[in-house]
Amino acid sequence: MTILANSQANHQLHNDSGHKTPIFKRVNLKESPGLVTSSIDLSKLHQLNPERYPFLLESVAKGGLGEFDILFAFPQETIQLDNLDDAADFTRQVQAQFKSNIDENISNPAKLPFIGGWFAYFSYDYAQVVEPVLNLPKSKFPLANLTRVPAAIIVEHATGLVSLLAEPEFAHLLPQVEADLVQALSLPQSADTADELACVKVVATQEEPEEKYLSGVETIKEYILAGDVFQVNLSRQWQVELAPNTDYLAVYRALRKSNPAPFAALVNFQDSGVANNHQAWQIVSSSPERLVKYQAPWVETRPIAGTRKRGETEAADKALVTELIEHPKERAEHIMLIDLERNDLGRICQPGSVEVNELMVVETYEHVHHIVSNVRGKLQPGLSPLDIVHALFPGGTITGCPKIRCMEIVAELEKMPREAYTGSLGYINLDGSLDLNILIRTMIQFEEQGKPIVQFRAGAGIVTDSQAQNELTETRHKAKGLIKAFDFADSGIEC
């Protein structure tokens, strides 16, 4: 386990429980005479100072789930889990952080989603910490990262308001944040333009062999017939080598254009652990799925299960929605996963409080339609944010049912760590509230022998009547938005 002191840290942590209402300043971009734009691209502040602004959560697909963008500022102490052997110490230190700092009585009159607290990341392979019986392939990258963050910039899409926020003892940082915001607004309006996206050039590509996936589907069907499992989510990997010096920020901007999503994220980690010589690495995500949200008293999860590609015409698109929502296989699989999530929530919620308050609605994204439900319950007293995460992690929609046996089968058939894919990231507030996504439609970028490398995965839920070729096709539909982020003209990959 690594404890890192960030170079931007100007204050020691305050571990008393007397936290007060966060300090914030609001700017209306639509009305302020000094700010002549009607919107702000927070990735520009990251561009100006990646160390000061390392973590961006962005609702690129706006709407009910896509209300805010949050750029976290001035990171402080980091607790990072690099090796499974240090899991107990990591858990102890994280729980101690929460016990010392969380105060449920902190007020939030502005109803901001983030009021100071932590940025949190858990790789899929962190599941071994939650379920020690698992023996998953060894990760190259850290298993988890919890970084104390006392300040942020928050954009509210509906109103155009920008909030500059800091915990009271870090209020002196707000003038610097405001100055950075003004400087970012003066940068050229180049984000997501054709010239910038053309900078993402592909040198070589590699897609996992079809036969490995097709064989895996048939093996899973045998496990189902033997009574081991009901459904397993099996994924496959793409790897892309980019032109030298290709910036991860250009990759993120290309991805948010090709695959807009409500839980998008750009994360720049400065330390990838001993296995990668502590070099920087990035998570670039366009996720549509929430793992867990807690806002007292409700804990909720929002499983996605059931997918169809988008139609080429409006009529074809509507027909595919009807086919999806009425298909017996998709409905049965979705209901099974709702039951799994109800069971997970039942471990931490008050008896009788777990309910499905939104059942089998269709959400439409750039390249696919999904069936989505919302399951929630009232949290039992005395539980920490880490207890909440452990109860639901990893999400059942990306493992299968039952979870532990499915994860064993996934490890057997995929034969490699998933790293960030199907893990989770988000924020935890000083009042104990939290919101974390599931990292699907997600890339990691790193350097290997001086070359920029991007990896990503896509999967499908396998059940007893799955057709292997159809499931392979579904993985490509899900990967389409990621593939389109690159210039694949000469790559041979079908988009």
WOTAPE-V303981 format. One record per residue. N is the residue number from 1. RES is the residue in one letter. PSI is psi in whole degrees, 0 to 359 (NA if undefined). Layout:
# WOTAPE-V303981
N:RES:PSI / N:RES:PSI
This chain:
# WOTAPE-V303981
1:M:142 / 2:T:134 / 3:I:118 / 4:L:137 / 5:A:110 / 6:N:143 / 7:S:342 / 8:Q:358 / 9:A:122 / 10:N:354 / 11:H:149 / 12:Q:154 / 13:L:142 / 14:H:117 / 15:N:9 / 16:D:164 / 17:S:12 / 18:G:39 / 19:H:143 / 20:K:176 / 21:T:133 / 22:P:150 / 23:I:132 / 24:F:153 / 25:K:137 / 26:R:142 / 27:V:130 / 28:N:107 / 29:L:338 / 30:K:343 / 31:E:339 / 32:S:123 / 33:P:336 / 34:G:346 / 35:L:105 / 36:V:8 / 37:T:157 / 38:S:0 / 39:S:162 / 40:I:132 / 41:D:104 / 42:L:342 / 43:S:341 / 44:K:326 / 45:L:322 / 46:H:319 / 47:Q:320 / 48:L:321 / 49:N:84 / 50:P:330 / 51:E:324 / 52:R:327 / 53:Y:72 / 54:P:343 / 55:F:125 / 56:L:126 / 57:L:127 / 58:E:130 / 59:S:84 / 60:V:319 / 61:A:106 / 62:K:160 / 63:G:211 / 64:G:320 / 65:L:341 / 66:G:72 / 67:E:330 / 68:F:155 / 69:D:141 / 70:I:123 / 71:L:117 / 72:F:141 / 73:A:148 / 74:F:63 / 75:P:145 / 76:Q:229 / 77:E:141 / 78:T:134 / 79:I:118 / 80:Q:134 / 81:L:109 / 82:D:325 / 83:N:141 / 84:L:332 / 85:D:337 / 86:D:13 / 87:A:317 / 88:A:320 / 89:D:320 / 90:F:311 / 91:T:317 / 92:R:316 / 93:Q:323 / 94:V:314 / 95:Q:324 / 96:A:320 / 97:Q:312 / 98:F:317 / 99:K:323 / 100:S:333 / 101:N:332 / 102:I:133 / 103:D:109 / 104:E:348 / 105:N:2 / 106:I:133 / 107:S:152 / 108:N:68 / 109:P:333 / 110:A:355 / 111:K:41 / 112:L:146 / 113:P:329 / 114:F:133 / 115:I:20 / 116:G:142 / 117:G:245 / 118:W:146 / 119:F:135 / 120:A:138 / 121:Y:135 / 122:F:120 / 123:S:161 / 124:Y:321 / 125:D:352 / 126:Y:344 / 127:A:334 / 128:Q:336 / 129:V:321 / 130:V:319 / 131:E:88 / 132:P:347 / 133:V:344 / 134:L:148 / 135:N:88 / 136:L:159 / 137:P:145 / 138:K:134 / 139:S:149 / 140:K:335 / 141:F:164 / 142:P:149 / 143:L:331 / 144:A:157 / 145:N:127 / 146:L:115 / 147:T:127 / 148:R:125 / 149:V:119 / 150:P:359 / 151:A:159 / 152:A:162 / 153:I:129 / 154:I:127 / 155:V:127 / 156:E:114 / 157:H:320 / 158:A:325 / 159:T:343 / 160:G:6 / 161:L:139 / 162:V:124 / 163:S:128 / 164:L:117 / 165:L:144 / 166:A:148 / 167:E:153 / 168:P:318 / 169:E:355 / 170:F:18 / 171:A:335 / 172:H:347 / 173:L:342 / 174:L:320 / 175:P:323 / 176:Q:319 / 177:V:317 / 178:E:320 / 179:A:320 / 180:D:321 / 181:L:315 / 182:V:319 / 183:Q:320 / 184:A:322 / 185:L:339 / 186:S:351 / 187:L:152 / 188:P:146 / 189:Q:71 / 190:S:348 / 191:A:134 / 192:D:15 / 193:T:163 / 194:A:322 / 195:D:318 / 196:E:316 / 197:L:333 / 198:A:345 / 199:C:342 / 200:V:89 / 201:K:137 / 202:V:132 / 203:V:317 / 204:A:154 / 205:T:155 / 206:Q:125 / 207:E:134 / 208:E:143 / 209:P:139 / 210:E:319 / 211:E:325 / 212:K:317 / 213:Y:316 / 214:L:319 / 215:S:321 / 216:G:320 / 217:V:315 / 218:E:323 / 219:T:318 / 220:I:319 / 221:K:326 / 222:E:319 / 223:Y:321 / 224:I:315 / 225:L:332 / 226:A:354 / 227:G:10 / 228:D:316 / 229:V:169 / 230:F:325 / 231:Q:143 / 232:V:135 / 233:N:112 / 234:L:132 / 235:S:169 / 236:R:160 / 237:Q:144 / 238:W:144 / 239:Q:136 / 240:V:128 / 241:E:127 / 242:L:165 / 243:A:150 / 244:P:141 / 245:N:15 / 246:T:125 / 247:D:137 / 248:Y:332 / 249:L:323 / 250:A:323 / 251:V:316 / 252:Y:315 / 253:R:326 / 254:A:319 / 255:L:317 / 256:R:337 / 257:K:319 / 258:S:336 / 259:N:68 / 260:P:139 / 261:A:156 / 262:P:341 / 263:F:44 / 264:A:156 / 265:A:145 / 266:L:121 / 267:V:127 / 268:N:104 / 269:F:131 / 270:Q:347 / 271:D:117 / 272:S:12 / 273:G:175 / 274:V:322 / 275:A:332 / 276:N:31 / 277:N:31 / 278:H:23 / 279:Q:161 / 280:A:153 / 281:W:163 / 282:Q:150 / 283:I:129 / 284:V:111 / 285:S:146 / 286:S:56 / 287:S:140 / 288:P:1 / 289:E:137 / 290:R:134 / 291:L:304 / 292:V:141 / 293:K:136 / 294:Y:121 / 295:Q:108 / 296:A:133 / 297:P:3 / 298:W:131 / 299:V:130 / 300:E:151 / 301:T:154 / 302:R:79 / 303:P:140 / 304:I:125 / 305:A:115 / 306:G:121 / 307:T:141 / 308:R:147 / 309:K:163 / 310:R:146 / 311:G:157 / 312:E:339 / 313:T:166 / 314:E:319 / 315:A:317 / 316:A:323 / 317:D:315 / 318:K:322 / 319:A:322 / 320:L:324 / 321:V:314 / 322:T:316 / 323:E:318 / 324:L:308 / 325:I:339 / 326:E:355 / 327:H:124 / 328:P:320 / 329:K:314 / 330:E:319 / 331:R:317 / 332:A:318 / 333:E:319 / 334:H:315 / 335:I:321 / 336:M:318 / 337:L:329 / 338:I:316 / 339:D:321 / 340:L:315 / 341:E:324 / 342:R:320 / 343:N:317 / 344:D:314 / 345:L:327 / 346:G:339 / 347:R:337 / 348:I:356 / 349:C:159 / 350:Q:139 / 351:P:134 / 352:G:358 / 353:S:346 / 354:V:131 / 355:E:158 / 356:V:105 / 357:N:358 / 358:E:117 / 359:L:117 / 360:M:61 / 361:V:158 / 362:V:125 / 363:E:136 / 364:T:131 / 365:Y:184 / 366:E:321 / 367:H:347 / 368:V:160 / 369:H:145 / 370:H:149 / 371:I:130 / 372:V:143 / 373:S:166 / 374:N:127 / 375:V:135 / 376:R:165 / 377:G:165 / 378:K:125 / 379:L:138 / 380:Q:151 / 381:P:154 / 382:G:9 / 383:L:146 / 384:S:168 / 385:P:324 / 386:L:325 / 387:D:320 / 388:I:312 / 389:V:313 / 390:H:329 / 391:A:329 / 392:L:352 / 393:F:141 / 394:P:167 / 395:G:138 / 396:G:334 / 397:T:341 / 398:I:10 / 399:T:305 / 400:G:192 / 401:C:129 / 402:P:153 / 403:K:305 / 404:I:312 / 405:R:322 / 406:C:318 / 407:M:327 / 408:E:318 / 409:I:319 / 410:V:314 / 411:A:320 / 412:E:320 / 413:L:323 / 414:E:328 / 415:K:25 / 416:M:157 / 417:P:148 / 418:R:342 / 419:E:233 / 420:A:328 / 421:Y:126 / 422:T:12 / 423:G:212 / 424:S:148 / 425:L:161 / 426:G:211 / 427:Y:155 / 428:I:127 / 429:N:162 / 430:L:346 / 431:D:4 / 432:G:347 / 433:S:160 / 434:L:164 / 435:D:120 / 436:L:143 / 437:N:178 / 438:I:131 / 439:L:73 / 440:I:168 / 441:R:51 / 442:T:140 / 443:M:156 / 444:I:144 / 445:Q:138 / 446:F:174 / 447:E:140 / 448:E:115 / 449:Q:42 / 450:G:6 / 451:K:136 / 452:P:125 / 453:I:136 / 454:V:133 / 455:Q:144 / 456:F:162 / 457:R:158 / 458:A:148 / 459:G:180 / 460:A:151 / 461:G:123 / 462:I:127 / 463:V:181 / 464:T:328 / 465:D:19 / 466:S:141 / 467:Q:120 / 468:A:317 / 469:Q:323 / 470:N:322 / 471:E:323 / 472:L:317 / 473:T:322 / 474:E:321 / 475:T:324 / 476:R:325 / 477:H:316 / 478:K:328 / 479:A:351 / 480:K:316 / 481:G:329 / 482:L:318 / 483:I:321 / 484:K:346 / 485:A:347 / 486:F:165 / 487:D:95 / 488:F:24 / 489:A:323 / 490:D:17 / 491:S:338 / 492:G:359 / 493:I:130 / 494:E:126 / 495:C:NA
